[in-house]
Amino acid sequence: MAHLLGSKACIDSLRADIDDLQNVIHEIIAKTGSVKCHSWKFPDKLATDVDIKELFNRYRYGKNEVDNQVTHIILFELIID
């Protein structure tokens, strides 16, 4: 599985999964109200204050293999968060 780390397909899939999760979270918050909990990945922010669009701009597939591996891990951590 290590050969998949940083692959374009995995990064694209993680981005789609994060986008889907964000949509579901926003639907739930709209019905139940906001819950104040801190982000695991960014403990200085509330989970609802993490700017996913900004993170998508910063972490995307590119030409550098090491950067792609970091992007893969960051996106995976966002799913956990």
PyMOL Python script that loads the backbone (N, CA, C, O; Angstrom):
from pymol import cmd

cmd.read_pdbstr("""\
ATOM      1  N   MET A   1       0.808  -1.192   0.000  1.00  0.00           N
ATOM      2  CA  MET A   1       0.000   0.000   0.000  1.00  0.00           C
ATOM      3  C   MET A   1       0.855   1.262   0.000  1.00  0.00           C
ATOM      4  O   MET A   1       0.373   2.331  -0.376  1.00  0.00           O
ATOM      5  N   ALA A   2       2.109   1.158   0.412  1.00  0.00           N
ATOM      6  CA  ALA A   2       2.967   2.344   0.456  1.00  0.00           C
ATOM      7  C   ALA A   2       3.161   2.940  -0.931  1.00  0.00           C
ATOM      8  O   ALA A   2       3.420   4.137  -1.059  1.00  0.00           O
ATOM      9  N   HIS A   3       3.039   2.123  -1.965  1.00  0.00           N
ATOM     10  CA  HIS A   3       3.215   2.638  -3.327  1.00  0.00           C
ATOM     11  C   HIS A   3       2.086   3.589  -3.730  1.00  0.00           C
ATOM     12  O   HIS A   3       2.228   4.340  -4.694  1.00  0.00           O
ATOM     13  N   LEU A   4       0.971   3.563  -3.003  1.00  0.00           N
ATOM     14  CA  LEU A   4      -0.153   4.455  -3.289  1.00  0.00           C
ATOM     15  C   LEU A   4      -0.009   5.816  -2.603  1.00  0.00           C
ATOM     16  O   LEU A   4      -0.722   6.759  -2.948  1.00  0.00           O
ATOM     17  N   LEU A   5       0.905   5.923  -1.638  1.00  0.00           N
ATOM     18  CA  LEU A   5       1.084   7.164  -0.896  1.00  0.00           C
ATOM     19  C   LEU A   5       1.468   8.294  -1.842  1.00  0.00           C
ATOM     20  O   LEU A   5       2.515   8.246  -2.488  1.00  0.00           O
ATOM     21  N   GLY A   6       0.625   9.295  -1.917  1.00  0.00           N
ATOM     22  CA  GLY A   6       0.892  10.449  -2.769  1.00  0.00           C
ATOM     23  C   GLY A   6       0.408  10.309  -4.196  1.00  0.00           C
ATOM     24  O   GLY A   6       0.671  11.183  -5.022  1.00  0.00           O
ATOM     25  N   SER A   7      -0.295   9.224  -4.507  1.00  0.00           N
ATOM     26  CA  SER A   7      -0.770   9.050  -5.883  1.00  0.00           C
ATOM     27  C   SER A   7      -1.913  10.021  -6.170  1.00  0.00           C
ATOM     28  O   SER A   7      -2.665  10.393  -5.270  1.00  0.00           O
ATOM     29  N   LYS A   8      -2.033  10.420  -7.417  1.00  0.00           N
ATOM     30  CA  LYS A   8      -3.073  11.374  -7.817  1.00  0.00           C
ATOM     31  C   LYS A   8      -4.463  10.809  -7.520  1.00  0.00           C
ATOM     32  O   LYS A   8      -5.341  11.530  -7.044  1.00  0.00           O
ATOM     33  N   ALA A   9      -4.657   9.536  -7.798  1.00  0.00           N
ATOM     34  CA  ALA A   9      -5.966   8.920  -7.559  1.00  0.00           C
ATOM     35  C   ALA A   9      -6.340   8.971  -6.077  1.00  0.00           C
ATOM     36  O   ALA A   9      -7.483   9.273  -5.735  1.00  0.00           O
ATOM     37  N   CYS A  10      -5.389   8.679  -5.206  1.00  0.00           N
ATOM     38  CA  CYS A  10      -5.667   8.710  -3.766  1.00  0.00           C
ATOM     39  C   CYS A  10      -5.944  10.129  -3.282  1.00  0.00           C
ATOM     40  O   CYS A  10      -6.864  10.349  -2.495  1.00  0.00           O
ATOM     41  N   ILE A  11      -5.155  11.085  -3.748  1.00  0.00           N
ATOM     42  CA  ILE A  11      -5.356  12.477  -3.339  1.00  0.00           C
ATOM     43  C   ILE A  11      -6.714  12.972  -3.821  1.00  0.00           C
ATOM     44  O   ILE A  11      -7.441  13.618  -3.067  1.00  0.00           O
ATOM     45  N   ASP A  12      -7.059  12.677  -5.067  1.00  0.00           N
ATOM     46  CA  ASP A  12      -8.369  13.083  -5.595  1.00  0.00           C
ATOM     47  C   ASP A  12      -9.506  12.437  -4.808  1.00  0.00           C
ATOM     48  O   ASP A  12     -10.518  13.081  -4.531  1.00  0.00           O
ATOM     49  N   SER A  13      -9.339  11.178  -4.454  1.00  0.00           N
ATOM     50  CA  SER A  13     -10.359  10.466  -3.692  1.00  0.00           C
ATOM     51  C   SER A  13     -10.509  11.055  -2.286  1.00  0.00           C
ATOM     52  O   SER A  13     -11.628  11.230  -1.803  1.00  0.00           O
ATOM     53  N   LEU A  14      -9.395  11.356  -1.638  1.00  0.00           N
ATOM     54  CA  LEU A  14      -9.448  11.956  -0.306  1.00  0.00           C
ATOM     55  C   LEU A  14     -10.119  13.321  -0.344  1.00  0.00           C
ATOM     56  O   LEU A  14     -10.910  13.651   0.539  1.00  0.00           O
ATOM     57  N   ARG A  15      -9.808  14.111  -1.361  1.00  0.00           N
ATOM     58  CA  ARG A  15     -10.432  15.436  -1.493  1.00  0.00           C
ATOM     59  C   ARG A  15     -11.951  15.298  -1.670  1.00  0.00           C
ATOM     60  O   ARG A  15     -12.717  16.061  -1.081  1.00  0.00           O
ATOM     61  N   ALA A  16     -12.375  14.341  -2.470  1.00  0.00           N
ATOM     62  CA  ALA A  16     -13.810  14.108  -2.675  1.00  0.00           C
ATOM     63  C   ALA A  16     -14.471  13.643  -1.376  1.00  0.00           C
ATOM     64  O   ALA A  16     -15.577  14.071  -1.048  1.00  0.00           O
ATOM     65  N   ASP A  17     -13.791  12.770  -0.644  1.00  0.00           N
ATOM     66  CA  ASP A  17     -14.332  12.287   0.630  1.00  0.00           C
ATOM     67  C   ASP A  17     -14.473  13.428   1.638  1.00  0.00           C
ATOM     68  O   ASP A  17     -15.479  13.519   2.341  1.00  0.00           O
ATOM     69  N   ILE A  18     -13.469  14.293   1.707  1.00  0.00           N
ATOM     70  CA  ILE A  18     -13.526  15.432   2.627  1.00  0.00           C
ATOM     71  C   ILE A  18     -14.673  16.355   2.241  1.00  0.00           C
ATOM     72  O   ILE A  18     -15.404  16.841   3.105  1.00  0.00           O
ATOM     73  N   ASP A  19     -14.828  16.594   0.958  1.00  0.00           N
ATOM     74  CA  ASP A  19     -15.919  17.447   0.482  1.00  0.00           C
ATOM     75  C   ASP A  19     -17.277  16.842   0.852  1.00  0.00           C
ATOM     76  O   ASP A  19     -18.173  17.555   1.304  1.00  0.00           O
ATOM     77  N   ASP A  20     -17.426  15.540   0.662  1.00  0.00           N
ATOM     78  CA  ASP A  20     -18.671  14.854   1.041  1.00  0.00           C
ATOM     79  C   ASP A  20     -18.929  14.962   2.545  1.00  0.00           C
ATOM     80  O   ASP A  20     -20.049  15.241   2.972  1.00  0.00           O
ATOM     81  N   LEU A  21     -17.885  14.741   3.339  1.00  0.00           N
ATOM     82  CA  LEU A  21     -18.033  14.839   4.790  1.00  0.00           C
ATOM     83  C   LEU A  21     -18.428  16.250   5.216  1.00  0.00           C
ATOM     84  O   LEU A  21     -19.274  16.421   6.093  1.00  0.00           O
ATOM     85  N   GLN A  22     -17.822  17.251   4.604  1.00  0.00           N
ATOM     86  CA  GLN A  22     -18.160  18.644   4.920  1.00  0.00           C
ATOM     87  C   GLN A  22     -19.631  18.922   4.633  1.00  0.00           C
ATOM     88  O   GLN A  22     -20.311  19.574   5.426  1.00  0.00           O
ATOM     89  N   ASN A  23     -20.116  18.433   3.511  1.00  0.00           N
ATOM     90  CA  ASN A  23     -21.523  18.642   3.158  1.00  0.00           C
ATOM     91  C   ASN A  23     -22.456  17.996   4.181  1.00  0.00           C
ATOM     92  O   ASN A  23     -23.451  18.598   4.585  1.00  0.00           O
ATOM     93  N   VAL A  24     -22.140  16.788   4.592  1.00  0.00           N
ATOM     94  CA  VAL A  24     -22.961  16.093   5.587  1.00  0.00           C
ATOM     95  C   VAL A  24     -22.904  16.824   6.927  1.00  0.00           C
ATOM     96  O   VAL A  24     -23.927  16.986   7.593  1.00  0.00           O
ATOM     97  N   ILE A  25     -21.720  17.261   7.318  1.00  0.00           N
ATOM     98  CA  ILE A  25     -21.570  17.986   8.583  1.00  0.00           C
ATOM     99  C   ILE A  25     -22.393  19.268   8.564  1.00  0.00           C
ATOM    100  O   ILE A  25     -23.060  19.590   9.547  1.00  0.00           O
ATOM    101  N   HIS A  26     -22.353  20.003   7.452  1.00  0.00           N
ATOM    102  CA  HIS A  26     -23.131  21.240   7.349  1.00  0.00           C
ATOM    103  C   HIS A  26     -24.636  20.956   7.410  1.00  0.00           C
ATOM    104  O   HIS A  26     -25.387  21.740   7.990  1.00  0.00           O
ATOM    105  N   GLU A  27     -25.075  19.852   6.824  1.00  0.00           N
ATOM    106  CA  GLU A  27     -26.491  19.476   6.907  1.00  0.00           C
ATOM    107  C   GLU A  27     -26.892  19.171   8.347  1.00  0.00           C
ATOM    108  O   GLU A  27     -27.958  19.586   8.803  1.00  0.00           O
ATOM    109  N   ILE A  28     -26.043  18.453   9.051  1.00  0.00           N
ATOM    110  CA  ILE A  28     -26.336  18.107  10.448  1.00  0.00           C
ATOM    111  C   ILE A  28     -26.361  19.360  11.311  1.00  0.00           C
ATOM    112  O   ILE A  28     -27.262  19.532  12.132  1.00  0.00           O
ATOM    113  N   ILE A  29     -25.374  20.239  11.128  1.00  0.00           N
ATOM    114  CA  ILE A  29     -25.314  21.476  11.912  1.00  0.00           C
ATOM    115  C   ILE A  29     -26.540  22.342  11.644  1.00  0.00           C
ATOM    116  O   ILE A  29     -27.062  22.985  12.555  1.00  0.00           O
ATOM    117  N   ALA A  30     -26.996  22.360  10.399  1.00  0.00           N
ATOM    118  CA  ALA A  30     -28.182  23.153  10.061  1.00  0.00           C
ATOM    119  C   ALA A  30     -29.416  22.653  10.811  1.00  0.00           C
ATOM    120  O   ALA A  30     -30.310  23.437  11.128  1.00  0.00           O
ATOM    121  N   LYS A  31     -29.467  21.356  11.093  1.00  0.00           N
ATOM    122  CA  LYS A  31     -30.630  20.779  11.768  1.00  0.00           C
ATOM    123  C   LYS A  31     -30.501  20.780  13.289  1.00  0.00           C
ATOM    124  O   LYS A  31     -31.499  20.903  13.998  1.00  0.00           O
ATOM    125  N   THR A  32     -29.284  20.644  13.784  1.00  0.00           N
ATOM    126  CA  THR A  32     -29.099  20.482  15.229  1.00  0.00           C
ATOM    127  C   THR A  32     -28.456  21.676  15.911  1.00  0.00           C
ATOM    128  O   THR A  32     -28.548  21.819  17.130  1.00  0.00           O
ATOM    129  N   GLY A  33     -27.816  22.520  15.148  1.00  0.00           N
ATOM    130  CA  GLY A  33     -27.049  23.618  15.732  1.00  0.00           C
ATOM    131  C   GLY A  33     -25.588  23.230  15.861  1.00  0.00           C
ATOM    132  O   GLY A  33     -25.231  22.053  15.828  1.00  0.00           O
ATOM    133  N   SER A  34     -24.770  24.228  16.005  1.00  0.00           N
ATOM    134  CA  SER A  34     -23.326  24.022  16.059  1.00  0.00           C
ATOM    135  C   SER A  34     -22.893  23.400  17.383  1.00  0.00           C
ATOM    136  O   SER A  34     -23.465  23.687  18.435  1.00  0.00           O
ATOM    137  N   VAL A  35     -21.889  22.556  17.314  1.00  0.00           N
ATOM    138  CA  VAL A  35     -21.286  21.948  18.491  1.00  0.00           C
ATOM    139  C   VAL A  35     -19.876  22.510  18.607  1.00  0.00           C
ATOM    140  O   VAL A  35     -19.113  22.483  17.641  1.00  0.00           O
ATOM    141  N   LYS A  36     -19.532  23.014  19.770  1.00  0.00           N
ATOM    142  CA  LYS A  36     -18.203  23.599  19.952  1.00  0.00           C
ATOM    143  C   LYS A  36     -17.225  22.518  20.383  1.00  0.00           C
ATOM    144  O   LYS A  36     -17.248  22.052  21.522  1.00  0.00           O
ATOM    145  N   CYS A  37     -16.373  22.133  19.455  1.00  0.00           N
ATOM    146  CA  CYS A  37     -15.299  21.201  19.778  1.00  0.00           C
ATOM    147  C   CYS A  37     -14.070  21.613  18.980  1.00  0.00           C
ATOM    148  O   CYS A  37     -14.175  22.094  17.851  1.00  0.00           O
ATOM    149  N   HIS A  38     -12.923  21.421  19.576  1.00  0.00           N
ATOM    150  CA  HIS A  38     -11.686  21.826  18.927  1.00  0.00           C
ATOM    151  C   HIS A  38     -11.239  20.786  17.907  1.00  0.00           C
ATOM    152  O   HIS A  38     -11.486  19.588  18.049  1.00  0.00           O
ATOM    153  N   SER A  39     -10.585  21.280  16.898  1.00  0.00           N
ATOM    154  CA  SER A  39     -10.024  20.431  15.862  1.00  0.00           C
ATOM    155  C   SER A  39      -8.871  19.620  16.446  1.00  0.00           C
ATOM    156  O   SER A  39      -8.074  20.137  17.229  1.00  0.00           O
ATOM    157  N   TRP A  40      -8.789  18.375  16.071  1.00  0.00           N
ATOM    158  CA  TRP A  40      -7.664  17.539  16.479  1.00  0.00           C
ATOM    159  C   TRP A  40      -6.404  17.972  15.737  1.00  0.00           C
ATOM    160  O   TRP A  40      -5.328  18.050  16.329  1.00  0.00           O
ATOM    161  N   LYS A  41      -6.532  18.246  14.471  1.00  0.00           N
ATOM    162  CA  LYS A  41      -5.395  18.625  13.627  1.00  0.00           C
ATOM    163  C   LYS A  41      -4.932  20.048  13.928  1.00  0.00           C
ATOM    164  O   LYS A  41      -3.734  20.332  13.893  1.00  0.00           O
ATOM    165  N   PHE A  42      -5.870  20.939  14.221  1.00  0.00           N
ATOM    166  CA  PHE A  42      -5.566  22.339  14.514  1.00  0.00           C
ATOM    167  C   PHE A  42      -6.180  22.689  15.869  1.00  0.00           C
ATOM    168  O   PHE A  42      -7.242  23.309  15.916  1.00  0.00           O
ATOM    169  N   PRO A  43      -5.534  22.303  16.969  1.00  0.00           N
ATOM    170  CA  PRO A  43      -6.138  22.447  18.292  1.00  0.00           C
ATOM    171  C   PRO A  43      -6.408  23.889  18.724  1.00  0.00           C
ATOM    172  O   PRO A  43      -7.137  24.117  19.689  1.00  0.00           O
ATOM    173  N   ASP A  44      -5.831  24.855  18.025  1.00  0.00           N
ATOM    174  CA  ASP A  44      -6.081  26.260  18.359  1.00  0.00           C
ATOM    175  C   ASP A  44      -7.370  26.780  17.717  1.00  0.00           C
ATOM    176  O   ASP A  44      -7.746  27.932  17.935  1.00  0.00           O
ATOM    177  N   LYS A  45      -8.049  25.942  16.929  1.00  0.00           N
ATOM    178  CA  LYS A  45      -9.277  26.343  16.237  1.00  0.00           C
ATOM    179  C   LYS A  45     -10.419  25.404  16.600  1.00  0.00           C
ATOM    180  O   LYS A  45     -10.213  24.238  16.935  1.00  0.00           O
ATOM    181  N   LEU A  46     -11.627  25.947  16.522  1.00  0.00           N
ATOM    182  CA  LEU A  46     -12.795  25.078  16.608  1.00  0.00           C
ATOM    183  C   LEU A  46     -12.879  24.280  15.310  1.00  0.00           C
ATOM    184  O   LEU A  46     -12.473  24.765  14.253  1.00  0.00           O
ATOM    185  N   ALA A  47     -13.391  23.091  15.385  1.00  0.00           N
ATOM    186  CA  ALA A  47     -13.475  22.241  14.193  1.00  0.00           C
ATOM    187  C   ALA A  47     -14.264  22.912  13.077  1.00  0.00           C
ATOM    188  O   ALA A  47     -13.953  22.733  11.899  1.00  0.00           O
ATOM    189  N   THR A  48     -15.281  23.682  13.442  1.00  0.00           N
ATOM    190  CA  THR A  48     -16.099  24.353  12.428  1.00  0.00           C
ATOM    191  C   THR A  48     -15.395  25.552  11.804  1.00  0.00           C
ATOM    192  O   THR A  48     -15.855  26.076  10.790  1.00  0.00           O
ATOM    193  N   ASP A  49     -14.281  25.996  12.398  1.00  0.00           N
ATOM    194  CA  ASP A  49     -13.545  27.153  11.880  1.00  0.00           C
ATOM    195  C   ASP A  49     -12.389  26.777  10.959  1.00  0.00           C
ATOM    196  O   ASP A  49     -11.719  27.659  10.422  1.00  0.00           O
ATOM    197  N   VAL A  50     -12.148  25.495  10.770  1.00  0.00           N
ATOM    198  CA  VAL A  50     -11.076  25.064   9.867  1.00  0.00           C
ATOM    199  C   VAL A  50     -11.517  25.349   8.438  1.00  0.00           C
ATOM    200  O   VAL A  50     -12.576  24.895   8.005  1.00  0.00           O
ATOM    201  N   ASP A  51     -10.705  26.096   7.713  1.00  0.00           N
ATOM    202  CA  ASP A  51     -11.035  26.507   6.342  1.00  0.00           C
ATOM    203  C   ASP A  51     -10.587  25.425   5.354  1.00  0.00           C
ATOM    204  O   ASP A  51      -9.428  25.382   4.943  1.00  0.00           O
ATOM    205  N   ILE A  52     -11.519  24.565   4.990  1.00  0.00           N
ATOM    206  CA  ILE A  52     -11.210  23.441   4.107  1.00  0.00           C
ATOM    207  C   ILE A  52     -10.787  23.929   2.724  1.00  0.00           C
ATOM    208  O   ILE A  52      -9.873  23.359   2.127  1.00  0.00           O
ATOM    209  N   LYS A  53     -11.424  24.960   2.210  1.00  0.00           N
ATOM    210  CA  LYS A  53     -11.064  25.475   0.882  1.00  0.00           C
ATOM    211  C   LYS A  53      -9.622  25.960   0.858  1.00  0.00           C
ATOM    212  O   LYS A  53      -8.900  25.725  -0.111  1.00  0.00           O
ATOM    213  N   GLU A  54      -9.204  26.635   1.922  1.00  0.00           N
ATOM    214  CA  GLU A  54      -7.823  27.113   1.997  1.00  0.00           C
ATOM    215  C   GLU A  54      -6.861  25.933   2.055  1.00  0.00           C
ATOM    216  O   GLU A  54      -5.803  25.961   1.427  1.00  0.00           O
ATOM    217  N   LEU A  55      -7.224  24.902   2.804  1.00  0.00           N
ATOM    218  CA  LEU A  55      -6.376  23.714   2.886  1.00  0.00           C
ATOM    219  C   LEU A  55      -6.326  22.985   1.545  1.00  0.00           C
ATOM    220  O   LEU A  55      -5.278  22.462   1.166  1.00  0.00           O
ATOM    221  N   PHE A  56      -7.450  22.946   0.824  1.00  0.00           N
ATOM    222  CA  PHE A  56      -7.458  22.344  -0.508  1.00  0.00           C
ATOM    223  C   PHE A  56      -6.538  23.110  -1.457  1.00  0.00           C
ATOM    224  O   PHE A  56      -5.882  22.505  -2.306  1.00  0.00           O
ATOM    225  N   ASN A  57      -6.487  24.425  -1.321  1.00  0.00           N
ATOM    226  CA  ASN A  57      -5.590  25.217  -2.165  1.00  0.00           C
ATOM    227  C   ASN A  57      -4.132  24.952  -1.826  1.00  0.00           C
ATOM    228  O   ASN A  57      -3.277  24.923  -2.712  1.00  0.00           O
ATOM    229  N   ARG A  58      -3.852  24.761  -0.554  1.00  0.00           N
ATOM    230  CA  ARG A  58      -2.475  24.538  -0.121  1.00  0.00           C
ATOM    231  C   ARG A  58      -2.011  23.114  -0.409  1.00  0.00           C
ATOM    232  O   ARG A  58      -0.871  22.901  -0.822  1.00  0.00           O
ATOM    233  N   TYR A  59      -2.885  22.150  -0.193  1.00  0.00           N
ATOM    234  CA  TYR A  59      -2.517  20.740  -0.331  1.00  0.00           C
ATOM    235  C   TYR A  59      -3.242  20.135  -1.520  1.00  0.00           C
ATOM    236  O   TYR A  59      -4.425  19.804  -1.444  1.00  0.00           O
ATOM    237  N   ARG A  60      -2.518  19.996  -2.613  1.00  0.00           N
ATOM    238  CA  ARG A  60      -3.069  19.385  -3.824  1.00  0.00           C
ATOM    239  C   ARG A  60      -1.963  18.623  -4.548  1.00  0.00           C
ATOM    240  O   ARG A  60      -0.780  18.771  -4.245  1.00  0.00           O
ATOM    241  N   TYR A  61      -2.371  17.821  -5.493  1.00  0.00           N
ATOM    242  CA  TYR A  61      -1.408  17.025  -6.254  1.00  0.00           C
ATOM    243  C   TYR A  61      -0.535  17.940  -7.099  1.00  0.00           C
ATOM    244  O   TYR A  61      -1.019  18.901  -7.697  1.00  0.00           O
ATOM    245  N   GLY A  62       0.749  17.633  -7.142  1.00  0.00           N
ATOM    246  CA  GLY A  62       1.687  18.419  -7.940  1.00  0.00           C
ATOM    247  C   GLY A  62       2.799  17.546  -8.489  1.00  0.00           C
ATOM    248  O   GLY A  62       2.675  16.322  -8.534  1.00  0.00           O
ATOM    249  N   LYS A  63       3.871  18.171  -8.899  1.00  0.00           N
ATOM    250  CA  LYS A  63       4.976  17.447  -9.533  1.00  0.00           C
ATOM    251  C   LYS A  63       5.950  16.839  -8.529  1.00  0.00           C
ATOM    252  O   LYS A  63       6.659  15.888  -8.857  1.00  0.00           O
ATOM    253  N   ASN A  64       5.993  17.373  -7.317  1.00  0.00           N
ATOM    254  CA  ASN A  64       6.953  16.923  -6.319  1.00  0.00           C
ATOM    255  C   ASN A  64       6.396  15.729  -5.544  1.00  0.00           C
ATOM    256  O   ASN A  64       5.346  15.826  -4.909  1.00  0.00           O
ATOM    257  N   GLU A  65       7.107  14.607  -5.604  1.00  0.00           N
ATOM    258  CA  GLU A  65       6.633  13.371  -4.978  1.00  0.00           C
ATOM    259  C   GLU A  65       6.520  13.494  -3.460  1.00  0.00           C
ATOM    260  O   GLU A  65       5.554  13.011  -2.869  1.00  0.00           O
ATOM    261  N   VAL A  66       7.498  14.137  -2.829  1.00  0.00           N
ATOM    262  CA  VAL A  66       7.459  14.288  -1.371  1.00  0.00           C
ATOM    263  C   VAL A  66       6.286  15.182  -0.959  1.00  0.00           C
ATOM    264  O   VAL A  66       5.591  14.881   0.012  1.00  0.00           O
ATOM    265  N   ASP A  67       6.063  16.273  -1.686  1.00  0.00           N
ATOM    266  CA  ASP A  67       4.917  17.142  -1.394  1.00  0.00           C
ATOM    267  C   ASP A  67       3.600  16.384  -1.545  1.00  0.00           C
ATOM    268  O   ASP A  67       2.667  16.594  -0.770  1.00  0.00           O
ATOM    269  N   ASN A  68       3.526  15.513  -2.531  1.00  0.00           N
ATOM    270  CA  ASN A  68       2.315  14.708  -2.732  1.00  0.00           C
ATOM    271  C   ASN A  68       2.093  13.749  -1.564  1.00  0.00           C
ATOM    272  O   ASN A  68       0.956  13.520  -1.151  1.00  0.00           O
ATOM    273  N   GLN A  69       3.170  13.194  -1.038  1.00  0.00           N
ATOM    274  CA  GLN A  69       3.043  12.305   0.114  1.00  0.00           C
ATOM    275  C   GLN A  69       2.564  13.072   1.345  1.00  0.00           C
ATOM    276  O   GLN A  69       1.725  12.581   2.100  1.00  0.00           O
ATOM    277  N   VAL A  70       3.102  14.278   1.543  1.00  0.00           N
ATOM    278  CA  VAL A  70       2.655  15.119   2.658  1.00  0.00           C
ATOM    279  C   VAL A  70       1.181  15.478   2.473  1.00  0.00           C
ATOM    280  O   VAL A  70       0.400  15.417   3.423  1.00  0.00           O
ATOM    281  N   THR A  71       0.803  15.850   1.256  1.00  0.00           N
ATOM    282  CA  THR A  71      -0.590  16.177   0.956  1.00  0.00           C
ATOM    283  C   THR A  71      -1.500  15.001   1.287  1.00  0.00           C
ATOM    284  O   THR A  71      -2.552  15.179   1.900  1.00  0.00           O
ATOM    285  N   HIS A  72      -1.103  13.819   0.888  1.00  0.00           N
ATOM    286  CA  HIS A  72      -1.885  12.604   1.149  1.00  0.00           C
ATOM    287  C   HIS A  72      -2.113  12.445   2.657  1.00  0.00           C
ATOM    288  O   HIS A  72      -3.238  12.197   3.093  1.00  0.00           O
ATOM    289  N   ILE A  73      -1.068  12.585   3.435  1.00  0.00           N
ATOM    290  CA  ILE A  73      -1.170  12.404   4.886  1.00  0.00           C
ATOM    291  C   ILE A  73      -2.032  13.494   5.515  1.00  0.00           C
ATOM    292  O   ILE A  73      -2.870  13.205   6.369  1.00  0.00           O
ATOM    293  N   ILE A  74      -1.832  14.746   5.100  1.00  0.00           N
ATOM    294  CA  ILE A  74      -2.622  15.859   5.643  1.00  0.00           C
ATOM    295  C   ILE A  74      -4.106  15.646   5.347  1.00  0.00           C
ATOM    296  O   ILE A  74      -4.945  15.816   6.231  1.00  0.00           O
ATOM    297  N   LEU A  75      -4.430  15.277   4.114  1.00  0.00           N
ATOM    298  CA  LEU A  75      -5.833  15.061   3.756  1.00  0.00           C
ATOM    299  C   LEU A  75      -6.428  13.898   4.541  1.00  0.00           C
ATOM    300  O   LEU A  75      -7.582  13.954   4.966  1.00  0.00           O
ATOM    301  N   PHE A  76      -5.643  12.851   4.729  1.00  0.00           N
ATOM    302  CA  PHE A  76      -6.116  11.717   5.526  1.00  0.00           C
ATOM    303  C   PHE A  76      -6.389  12.156   6.965  1.00  0.00           C
ATOM    304  O   PHE A  76      -7.389  11.756   7.562  1.00  0.00           O
ATOM    305  N   GLU A  77      -5.502  12.975   7.515  1.00  0.00           N
ATOM    306  CA  GLU A  77      -5.699  13.473   8.875  1.00  0.00           C
ATOM    307  C   GLU A  77      -6.947  14.351   8.974  1.00  0.00           C
ATOM    308  O   GLU A  77      -7.617  14.361  10.006  1.00  0.00           O
ATOM    309  N   LEU A  78      -7.261  15.084   7.913  1.00  0.00           N
ATOM    310  CA  LEU A  78      -8.475  15.907   7.918  1.00  0.00           C
ATOM    311  C   LEU A  78      -9.732  15.045   7.999  1.00  0.00           C
ATOM    312  O   LEU A  78     -10.716  15.433   8.629  1.00  0.00           O
ATOM    313  N   ILE A  79      -9.697  13.892   7.370  1.00  0.00           N
ATOM    314  CA  ILE A  79     -10.844  12.982   7.462  1.00  0.00           C
ATOM    315  C   ILE A  79     -11.013  12.510   8.908  1.00  0.00           C
ATOM    316  O   ILE A  79     -12.136  12.423   9.406  1.00  0.00           O
ATOM    317  N   ILE A  80      -9.921  12.211   9.568  1.00  0.00           N
ATOM    318  CA  ILE A  80      -9.980  11.790  10.970  1.00  0.00           C
ATOM    319  C   ILE A  80     -10.506  12.922  11.842  1.00  0.00           C
ATOM    320  O   ILE A  80     -11.287  12.701  12.767  1.00  0.00           O
ATOM    321  N   ASP A  81     -10.063  14.139  11.530  1.00  0.00           N
ATOM    322  CA  ASP A  81     -10.431  15.317  12.321  1.00  0.00           C
ATOM    323  C   ASP A  81     -11.903  15.599  12.177  1.00  0.00           C
ATOM    324  O   ASP A  81     -12.410  16.553  12.768  1.00  0.00           O
TER     325      ASP A  81
END
""", "prot")
cmd.dss("prot")
cmd.show_as("cartoon", "prot")
cmd.util.cbc("prot")
cmd.orient("prot")
